[in-house]
Amino acid sequence: MPHYKDGTVAKVGDQVAGKLYNSEGVKAGTIVSITPDQESCNAMVQFTEALWIRPGEPVPPAPRMAVNVVAPRIVKGAMHGTSGEDFALFTCADYCATNELTKLE
């Protein structure tokens, strides 16, 4: 079974953070798939990408790794989602190597 940087065994459902192969920056998400006996590209991490909707403009295009490109969830950005500017939430998934991830506790 694949392992994290610190040597612990990676499991589906673990909360992780790290650099994914096709997404910019460091992401935090949940492992949704693991391929045993493979060193690289052995896990898929699901995460949420929030994009600001400019006032008077349509919802921005979905991020590259979005899996719900047709109907993102629209939320408010302040007061726990009850006021403020609108944001489109896209569920995304990207591949990575588990040994480049950190398990979050």
PyMOL commands that set and color helices and strands:
alter all, ss='L'
color gray80, all
select helices_A, chain A and resi 79-81+98-100
alter helices_A, ss='H'
color red, helices_A
select strands_A, chain A and resi 15-19+26-34+43-52+73-78+83-96+101-103
alter strands_A, ss='S'
color yellow, strands_A
deselect
rebuild
show_as cartoon
